[in-house]
Each structure stands twice: as C-alpha cells, then as structure tokens.
C-alpha cells in the first residue's frame, strides 16, 4: 500500500517538474506537500492532510486512487500501526539447527 503510494507520488512529482501538464484534480503545491509528508514518514499527518483536502480523493487519477486506498487501509487504529511484512527478514532460509537455546 505505502510502496505504491510512494511510487505514484514520486512519478507525479517528476512529471510536474518536467513540465507535463497536470490533468488531475490536485495542485502542484498539494503534491509537494504529500511528497514531503511521505518522505518524512509522517503517515498520521498525511491522513490529516487528506482529510483536510477531500478533493484529493475525487476522481479516477492515479493519485486519487492511491490516496483512497491509503485512507481505507489505514482507517482503523490497528491497521494504521500494523507492520509491513517487508520489514522482516526472510526466515525460510534459516537453519533451525543453528539456533541457540
């Protein structure tokens, strides 16, 4: 969820810096604010920002769809603080006989 949001926002930031015309319902300022919140890991602040700017969730552009998904996926307290599985090492290749008891 967060990875695809990061990729979408990064691609849109690059596109706006290259002068690609904006066809979505967001402003460059909003995109840069979202990018800053993501880069700082301020996920709770990102939720607040989106709630204060509900127009970001309107439409079928990539940013709106990713933000809708983000808001749905982080809607509950437990879901918001869940761990991303990619944070954990792959333990399937660990030899159990090497474990220390």
N, C-alpha and C positions, 0 to 999 in steps of 0.2 A: 504494500500500500504506500508506504512512505517513499520507497525507491522510485516508483513510477511517478509520484508527485514531484519528487526532486528532478527526475529526468525531464518531465514536461515543463516545469518552470525554467530549468536551465536552457532548454531548447528555445523557449519563448523569449527569454532574456537575450540570447544570442541573435534570434531573428529580429528583435526590435533594434538591437544595436547595429545590425546590418542594413537597417532601413526597410525591412519588409513591412508592407502596410498592415496595420492591425485590423483584422476583420472580426475580432471577438468583442465581447461586451465588457472588457476591462481596460483600464488606463495603464500606461507605462509606469506611472507612479505606484499604482497598486501592485503591479507585477514585481517591481523592485522591492517594495515593502515585504511582499510574500517571500521573495528570494532571500532577503536579509533575515527574516524570521526562521526560515528553513536552515540556512547556513549556520545560524546561531543555536540551532536545536531547540528553539522556543516553540514547542508544539502547542502548549496551552495558550500562548499568546497568539499563535496562528489561528486557533479555534476562535478566540475572542475577536480577532481582526475580521474573520469571515462572517461571524455573527453580526458585527457592526456594519458590514458591507455585503448584505444579502444579494445584491445584484451580481456578485461574482459567481453565484450558484445558478444563475439564469442562463439558459442556452444549451447548445449541444457542442460547444467548442471544447477543445482538449482540457483547458484549464478548469472550466466549469465542471466537467465530468470528473476530473481528478479531485477537485475540492469537494464535490458532493460525496464521492467515495470516502475521502478522508474524514469528513464530518460524520458520515454514517459509521465508519469503522472505529472512530474514537468517541462515539456518543455516550457510552457508559463509563463510569469510573474505572471498572475493572478492565474494560477493553482499552481504555486510554493508557493504562500503565502496564499492559501486557508486554512481554519480551518478544522481540523479533528473533525467530529461530536462527537467523544468520549470525547472531551474536555468539552462538555457542559453537565450540569446536566439534568436528565430526568424530564421534567416539566409536563409530563402527569399525575402525581400523586399530583400535587399541587392544592389545593382547591382555586378556584378563589375568593370565598367569604372572604378569609383571606387576600386578597391583600389590601394594604394601598394606598389610593389615595391622 
